[in-house]
Amino acid sequence: MNNSIQLPQKIMLLGSGELGKEFVIAAQRLGNYVIAVDRYAHAPAMQVADCSEVISMLSADELEAVVKKHEPNFIVPEIEAIRTEKLAEFEQRGITVIPTAAATNYTMNRDRIRELAHEELGIRTAKYGYASTLEELIAVSEQIGFANVVKPVMSSSGKGQSVVQSRGEVEEAWNYAIANSRGDSQRVIVEEFINFEIEITLLTIKQWNAPTIFCSPIGHRQERGDYQESWQPAGISEDKILQAQAIATKVTDALGGAGIFGVEFFITQDEVIFSELSPRPHDTGMVTLISQNLNEFELHLRAILGLPIPQIELLGASASAVILADKKSDAVAFTGVAEALSVPNVDIKLFGKPTAHPYRRMGVALAKGDHLLEAREKAKKAANQVTMI
């Protein structure tokens, strides 16, 4: 892969949510041809792609058929629920899988990436264990201690995650995790609860023939295991930033390939603790749509295609806040957008999801301010102004 790559390229996106939509926009601005694939029609990325396909990405046969039909140069996964072993076959045929087929297989499961970091690379993580039955979960939870965090080993956007304070909450956590597990997995991971000062995402850009580079760390806040707001810069010390960069480099070097990785850390008073990793743009990184000269989707595209990234510039204190559905609907519509956009340095992105249910992420409010507090308050106020009809 080198900087003299020919454009346009044919890119197949596996998963077509809001992150995929922004990636498609970035890809098409450089003239590329994009096929958006997902399990349901009219997904956000499909609305801006050149063409779309509705398949089960857990079906090897359906993946084979769609790849054979379109013959893409690149396959770019956006979600976890993919028959990842099939990607290795495509790679052997000369299709570039992002970041690589092996890395995708590793990172689609929380258990494998955790084991790579902790057991193979010697990186500090939260104490953890696994369970495939309620009885195993009870035993592992008591071994790790309370409070702890229970998650499916495979899920998206934090779904199925809960903090368990006592033995009496274990069964509810098990049911919630299994109900929100993606793919074939009926396995959960139990983690030590870390009393952190801040949780960050370090967007790490791995390039084919250039050094790994980083965005300014992004702070974020979660509820129900899903991100609610993010801000940049995160406001952590230079020493902790360097520690996080060193860990992110170590993990992504082990995975290989190219593209952007969302590497999550817990920052405590004394430690930088590796949490998770996503081999693609990160939901908390949507703040870069307003905070940087090159957003995370443009960076992902440039890294994939081997195009140069001369400088990543932070444009000032910025924040994002999610716009959530408050009800079930098959006729999604909003009010309050004009009011939100009347404030200087505020932007609204509505994802175009065809259906809604309570707590589904339907859009994001973005804001810049003279300082982080102002940016965060503006983003949250704008998000609250946009409501479903």
NORVEN-V668492 format. One record per residue. N is the residue number from 1. PSI is psi in degrees with one decimal (999 if undefined). OMEGA is omega in radians with two decimals (none if undefined). Layout:
BEGIN
((N;PSI;OMEGA) (N;PSI;OMEGA))
END
This chain:
BEGIN
((1;132.5;-3.13) (2;173.1;-3.02) (3;-5.8;3.14) (4;16.8;-3.11) (5;143.8;-3.14) (6;143.7;3.00) (7;146.2;0.07) (8;165.4;3.02) (9;156.7;3.09) (10;118.7;-3.03) (11;128.2;3.04) (12;123.2;-3.13) (13;119.5;3.13) (14;103.2;-2.97) (15;128.7;-2.97) (16;43.7;3.11) (17;-160.0;-3.06) (18;-33.1;3.09) (19;-41.0;3.07) (20;-36.4;-3.14) (21;-46.1;3.14) (22;-34.0;3.08) (23;-41.9;3.11) (24;-43.3;3.12) (25;-45.2;3.12) (26;-42.5;-3.12) (27;-40.6;-3.09) (28;-23.8;3.07) (29;-19.6;3.03) (30;19.1;2.96) (31;10.5;-3.11) (32;159.3;3.12) (33;125.6;-3.03) (34;130.4;3.01) (35;117.8;-3.13) (36;126.8;-3.08) (37;135.8;3.03) (38;176.7;-3.07) (39;-7.8;3.11) (40;154.9;-3.09) (41;155.4;3.06) (42;26.6;3.04) (43;157.6;-3.02) (44;-48.1;-3.10) (45;-27.4;3.12) (46;-27.0;-3.07) (47;-16.3;-3.11) (48;-3.9;-3.13) (49;165.6;3.10) (50;-37.6;3.06) (51;170.1;-3.08) (52;158.9;3.11) (53;139.2;3.07) (54;113.6;3.14) (55;170.2;2.90) (56;115.2;-3.12) (57;-1.6;2.99) (58;-2.1;3.11) (59;116.2;3.11) (60;-37.8;-3.12) (61;-42.5;-3.13) (62;-38.0;3.05) (63;-44.2;3.12) (64;-45.2;-3.09) (65;-42.7;-3.07) (66;-34.7;3.09) (67;-40.7;3.11) (68;-36.6;-3.13) (69;-42.6;-2.99) (70;-21.7;3.13) (71;63.5;-3.12) (72;157.8;3.00) (73;-34.0;-3.10) (74;141.3;2.95) (75;123.4;-3.06) (76;101.0;3.10) (77;139.5;3.08) (78;-15.4;-3.07) (79;172.5;-3.12) (80;-33.0;-2.97) (81;75.7;-3.14) (82;144.3;3.04) (83;84.3;-2.93) (84;-28.5;3.13) (85;-24.5;3.09) (86;-29.0;-3.14) (87;-33.2;3.11) (88;-36.7;3.09) (89;-42.9;3.14) (90;-39.6;-3.14) (91;-40.3;3.14) (92;-22.7;3.11) (93;0.0;3.09) (94;3.8;3.06) (95;133.9;3.12) (96;117.3;3.08) (97;133.5;-3.06) (98;130.7;-0.09) (99;-38.8;2.90) (100;165.2;3.10) (101;-43.0;-3.12) (102;-42.6;3.13) (103;-38.6;3.11) (104;-41.4;3.12) (105;-42.5;3.10) (106;-49.6;-2.93) (107;-9.2;3.09) (108;-12.4;-3.13) (109;127.4;-3.12) (110;-31.3;-3.10) (111;-42.2;-3.07) (112;-42.1;-3.13) (113;-34.1;3.10) (114;-41.4;3.13) (115;-38.4;3.08) (116;-49.4;-3.09) (117;-51.2;-2.99) (118;-50.6;-2.98) (119;-35.3;-3.10) (120;-35.4;-3.07) (121;-7.4;3.09) (122;28.7;-3.11) (123;140.5;3.12) (124;124.3;3.02) (125;171.9;2.96) (126;149.3;3.00) (127;142.8;-3.05) (128;162.3;3.05) (129;171.9;-3.07) (130;157.9;3.08) (131;139.6;3.09) (132;-1.8;3.05) (133;163.8;3.09) (134;-40.6;-3.13) (135;-41.8;3.08) (136;-39.3;-3.13) (137;-41.1;3.10) (138;-45.8;-3.11) (139;-45.1;-3.12) (140;-39.4;3.14) (141;-42.3;-3.14) (142;-31.5;3.10) (143;-44.2;-3.13) (144;-35.0;3.13) (145;165.3;3.14) (146;145.5;0.00) (147;155.2;3.00) (148;175.1;-3.11) (149;129.9;3.13) (150;131.0;-3.13) (151;152.0;2.92) (152;148.8;3.08) (153;-22.1;3.08) (154;117.8;3.09) (155;-179.4;3.10) (156;145.6;3.06) (157;37.0;3.05) (158;8.2;-3.09) (159;141.1;3.11) (160;4.3;-3.08) (161;138.8;3.09) (162;150.8;3.05) (163;125.9;-3.07) (164;117.1;-3.05) (165;-22.7;-3.04) (166;168.4;3.12) (167;-34.1;-3.10) (168;-13.6;-3.12) (169;-1.4;-3.02) (170;-44.4;-3.09) (171;-41.8;3.11) (172;-40.9;3.12) (173;-40.3;3.09) (174;-50.4;-3.11) (175;-40.8;-3.12) (176;-41.9;-3.13) (177;-46.0;-3.12) (178;-38.3;3.14) (179;-26.2;-3.08) (180;10.7;3.11) (181;141.5;3.10) (182;152.2;3.08) (183;-150.2;-3.04) (184;-7.7;-2.93) (185;135.2;2.98) (186;45.2;-3.06) (187;142.4;3.12) (188;157.7;3.04) (189;138.2;3.09) (190;128.4;-3.10) (191;147.8;2.93) (192;136.9;3.06) (193;120.5;-3.13) (194;124.5;3.09) (195;81.2;-3.00) (196;157.3;3.04) (197;-38.3;3.13) (198;148.9;3.05) (199;131.0;-3.08) (200;157.9;2.91) (201;126.0;3.04) (202;104.8;3.11) (203;117.3;-3.00) (204;120.7;-3.05) (205;109.2;3.12) (206;127.4;-3.05) (207;155.4;-3.11) (208;-48.6;-3.02) (209;38.0;3.11) (210;162.4;-3.09) (211;154.8;3.02) (212;134.3;-3.14) (213;169.6;-2.98) (214;150.9;2.89) (215;162.1;3.01) (216;135.5;-3.10) (217;146.9;-3.10) (218;122.2;3.02) (219;150.7;3.10) (220;159.4;3.13) (221;138.0;-3.11) (222;152.6;2.91) (223;142.4;-3.13) (224;28.3;3.13) (225;6.9;-3.10) (226;146.3;-3.10) (227;138.8;3.13) (228;-37.0;3.08) (229;154.4;3.06) (230;159.0;-3.10) (231;153.9;-3.09) (232;130.7;0.04) (233;163.7;-3.09) (234;-22.7;3.12) (235;37.7;3.09) (236;165.8;-3.04) (237;155.6;3.11) (238;-36.1;3.13) (239;-43.5;3.13) (240;-33.6;3.06) (241;-44.9;-3.14) (242;-38.0;3.09) (243;-44.6;3.13) (244;-40.7;3.13) (245;-39.6;3.14) (246;-41.9;3.12) (247;-45.1;-3.13) (248;-40.0;3.11) (249;-42.5;-3.12) (250;-44.3;-3.11) (251;-46.8;-3.09) (252;-30.6;3.03) (253;-38.2;3.11) (254;-31.1;-3.12) (255;-37.1;3.10) (256;-174.2;3.12) (257;-157.1;-3.12) (258;157.8;-3.13) (259;-178.0;3.14) (260;141.5;3.07) (261;132.0;3.00) (262;102.2;-3.08) (263;119.9;-3.06) (264;142.2;3.14) (265;149.1;2.86) (266;129.7;3.10) (267;114.3;3.07) (268;-179.4;3.13) (269;-33.5;-3.03) (270;-15.1;-2.95) (271;156.4;2.92) (272;113.1;-2.98) (273;122.8;3.10) (274;134.8;3.14) (275;-68.0;-3.08) (276;173.3;3.12) (277;136.1;3.03) (278;131.7;-3.07) (279;51.3;-3.03) (280;175.1;3.04) (281;148.5;-3.02) (282;145.2;-3.11) (283;-38.4;3.11) (284;-22.1;-3.14) (285;0.1;3.05) (286;-20.4;3.07) (287;-26.3;-3.13) (288;-11.6;3.04) (289;-19.6;3.11) (290;-19.3;-2.95) (291;-18.5;-3.00) (292;157.4;3.05) (293;-31.8;3.03) (294;119.8;-3.13) (295;172.2;-3.04) (296;-27.4;-3.12) (297;-40.6;3.05) (298;-38.6;3.10) (299;-41.6;3.10) (300;-47.1;-3.13) (301;-47.7;-3.11) (302;-41.7;3.13) (303;-41.9;3.14) (304;-45.1;-3.05) (305;-4.8;-3.11) (306;25.4;3.12) (307;151.0;-3.07) (308;149.7;3.05) (309;85.2;-3.03) (310;-37.4;-3.07) (311;136.1;2.99) (312;117.9;-3.04) (313;125.3;3.02) (314;126.3;-3.00) (315;0.5;3.12) (316;175.9;-3.12) (317;124.5;-3.04) (318;158.3;-3.11) (319;158.3;3.01) (320;151.8;3.05) (321;135.8;-3.03) (322;150.5;3.02) (323;114.4;-3.03) (324;147.3;2.98) (325;146.5;3.10) (326;5.7;-3.13) (327;170.7;3.08) (328;136.5;-3.13) (329;142.1;2.99) (330;6.0;3.11) (331;76.0;-2.99) (332;128.3;3.07) (333;154.8;-3.04) (334;156.2;2.96) (335;164.1;3.11) (336;-0.2;-3.12) (337;-42.9;-3.13) (338;-41.7;3.14) (339;-42.1;-3.14) (340;-39.0;-3.08) (341;-4.2;3.13) (342;-11.9;-3.11) (343;131.2;3.12) (344;144.5;3.09) (345;33.6;3.02) (346;138.3;3.08) (347;153.8;3.13) (348;132.4;3.00) (349;117.4;3.03) (350;130.9;-2.91) (351;-19.4;-3.14) (352;24.5;3.10) (353;132.6;-3.02) (354;-21.3;3.14) (355;161.7;-3.13) (356;154.3;2.95) (357;160.9;-3.05) (358;131.7;3.11) (359;4.0;3.07) (360;137.7;-3.14) (361;117.1;-3.05) (362;-16.9;-3.12) (363;-177.7;3.12) (364;141.6;3.01) (365;138.1;-3.12) (366;143.4;-3.11) (367;149.1;2.96) (368;150.9;3.13) (369;172.5;3.09) (370;-22.5;3.10) (371;169.6;-3.03) (372;-42.3;-3.11) (373;-43.3;3.12) (374;-44.2;-3.14) (375;-44.2;-3.13) (376;-43.0;-3.14) (377;-40.6;3.11) (378;-42.3;-3.14) (379;-44.4;-3.14) (380;-41.4;3.12) (381;-43.8;3.13) (382;-42.3;3.13) (383;-39.3;-3.13) (384;-24.1;3.13) (385;-27.1;-3.11) (386;112.4;-3.07) (387;152.6;3.11) (388;143.7;3.10) (389;999;none))
END
